[in-house]
Amino acid sequence: MRTSRIAAAAALATAALALAACTPGTATNTAARAETLIYGKSDGGTTYVRNYNVLGPATEKAPNAELIYEPLARIDYANGAVVEPWLAESLQFDEAGTALTIELRPDVTFSDGETMDADDVVYSLSLPLERPELNLAGVTYEAVSKIDDDTVQVDFAEPSFAALNQFASSSLPVVPEHIWRDQDLMSWTNPDPVGTGPFTVDAFAAQQVTLKARDDYWGGQMPMTYLKVLATNGEAVKAQLLRGDVDWAPASWAGAEEEFVAQNPETNLYQLYATGGAYSMMYNTAQPPFDNADLRRALALSIPRSDITATLNRPGTEAGPTGLVDQIYADWIAPEYRGVVQDVDAAAAQAALAASGFTVVDGALEKDGQRYSPRLSFNQDFGWNAYADIMINSWKSVLGISVAPAGAPGATLYDQQKTGDFDLTIATTGGAGVYGVYGFLDSRYVEPLGTAAATNIGRWNDPETDRILSDMTRAADEETLRSLGQEMQRIVVDEVPFSPLYNSYWFVDVNATHWTGWPTPDDFDAVPFPSLGPDTVRTLLSLKPAS
């Protein structure tokens, strides 16, 4: 414990020294700050690893690789989370919904000057087909072919109108074939990345990465020359924002209105943007006792969501039972679930436990001579211990079940989740459109326990879910998709493949002393979050140096 604190303090001290040349007040600094934007990354640890192999198996990757490697599409969160072209000029299905024609932008080059063409796209989209271990985006197409230098066709086994969101994934970027084809993608760290994005790596240190803007980016000229990514943490970044040492950060800040915004309302901005997703309880349905729907329901009915959001200083963000957020999907949510938050219902929870056939003996679950002592795995890097304890205490109080806390560092937890090494865990759910929110439950994504799953970490395998999701991908009209989405909502509520806890927001902190033109939640066409790829690029392009 003491060693880790010393290491963290040393890392922050190094970061502070790195910023010393950027302290406001000197003529030299004024000139430097006119061409440099500083991003305080408070959600990724205090040291960085120079690994830009965005598809490789390593869990530790360099930060903000999505500003170097770009996808074919983007998700427009300002417009109902629909999919829009990005590196693609258009994405068009045939009438059957099984053949997708992708027309590429004609003006895109990689940072080494080579033109991006159909060969690069075919190579990039074929990687997850030829190497399933690289299928981080959970692609559902089955073939990719080149039509001409500017056109690619992607073929699906069945109608897939609702499956466009995978082409907006940062895990399915377009990479340069002429560089990547000669590498061992399982071990290569790609230290000097070449992509289509607006930046290249200028300098790399353990606590700070400096990206340099390209002068030939297809999307336009960046208003800043440098983007510095500074390793920091949630508390340190508050002081850095207040001083103006950091321009931009993704930190949740309880009391921000008084402690930050009120200090200078003209420059200090604290903003929330709904992601359309939620932080949810995931059950390992591939093994007992969590293959029992009644037991899952009993646990879900015993979660005090309002206590969790109060502890997280996010009152009012409790999730509804469907996993769909009212702010984005109000018109898609079945009437009986709109505006509903599932409160603790002790009587219903105890009835569900009785229906499950399990008894509780000394805190453990027993059935058919088998005894189970569940554990709750969570990300201790995010400080989730407190709200894990809230659930654990409620399960003990309402049901008598003793659940052991199993906090782990983020990288370790993600490995555990992918391989199914958990009983209960907390993960994000959500996506572009209603199908995007629920698509991860498709049984096609199920992997055996011990084998990493790209998605569907709970190993949900249900024929009715598969039928609805298949019909959703075939739906070519909005009303059919809405009806199917409501069927899926009822499965989530009744069968409990996962339990939404609280709605997910992007928290955006800005000190606009040095850079102006930031979007606001009332007026945005791109979410100004530092790791959203195309949205981040659109945000940066909209900025201007303050006079």
Secondary structure, DSSP 8 states (H G I E B T S, - for coil): -HHHHHHHHHHHHHHHHHHHTT-TTSHHHHHHHTSEEEEEE-SS-S-------TTSS-S---TTGGGTSB-SEEEEGGGTTEEEESSEEEEEE-TTSSEEEEEE-TT-B-TTS-B--HHHHHHHHHHHHH-GGG-TT-----EEEEEETTEEEEE-SS--GGGGGGGG-TTS-B--HHHHTTS-TTT---SS---SSSEEEEEE-SSEEEEEE-SS-TT---S-SEEEEEE--TTHHHHHHHHTS-SEE----TTHHHHTGGG-TTTEEEEEEEEEEEEEEEE-TTSTTTT-HHHHHHHHTT--HHHHHHHTT-TT-B--TTS--HHHHGGGS-GGGTT------HHHHHHHHHHHT-EEETTEEEETTEEE--EEEEEGGGTTHHHHHHHHHHHHHHH----EEEEE-HHHHHHHHHHT--SEEEEEE--SHHHHHHGGG-GGG---TTS--SS-TT----HHHHHHHHHHHH--SHHHHHHHHHHHHHHHHHH-SEEEEEEEEEEEEEETTSEE---BTTB-SS---TT-THHHHHHHHT-EE--
